[in-house]
Amino acid sequence: MTLTRTERRLRAEVEDIASLIDTDFWAIENKYKPRYRKDALKLMMDKLVRSEVVFRYTLIDEFLTDVICDYYFRRKKGEHFGRLWRTKHFKIFVHFLMDETFLPKKLAMVRAIKKVPANVYNSIMRINDVRNVLAHSLFPQNRRRYMAEKKVTYKGADLFTRAGVLKLHEDYNIAYKYFEKMVFK
């Protein structure tokens, strides 16, 4: 099936952005000299994995925020937060409390509101831990906990491989399934 005009425009924009941030792996043969290709591909993989970790972490943070907001500001079944965003109380709560609260503290709040199974808690904390390592280290493999293996591992797999990303997705899916009923009611 062919792309619509809007989809073609968006694809072109995605390709332009990928080129600007050096993740245009489909152009590896044309854009890079042979001696630089391996390093360029490793850097592209690093950027893709880091962005995936941050994306999944951010979604979990949003789920936690939604549960906390539902506790303090009741939503009707099937209602989104649009009505609440028009109120001063909700804006202040989100902007000055939720936006300033770190994920582990939000998780502790959710645990005080509702029982969080150990596997969900552990999955979220593993994602939080690896996100912190990637967000605060350009060379995370040099961190003390990863130095012996010289690679960032996630549940026994090198995070910067397909197996590592699959392990990350397993943990995310555990969290997602738990929050799905609460957040998307």
Protein Blocks (a to p, Z undefined) as FASTA:
>chain_A
ZZdfklmmmmmmmmmmmmmnopafklmmmmpcfklmmmmmmmmmmmmmmmmmmmmmmmmm
mmmmmmmmmmmmccdehiafklmmmpmklmmmmmmmmmmpcfklmmmmmmmmpccdfklm
mmmmmmmmmmmmmmmofblmlpmklmmnopaceehiafkbfklmmmmmmmmmmmmmmmmm
mmmZZ
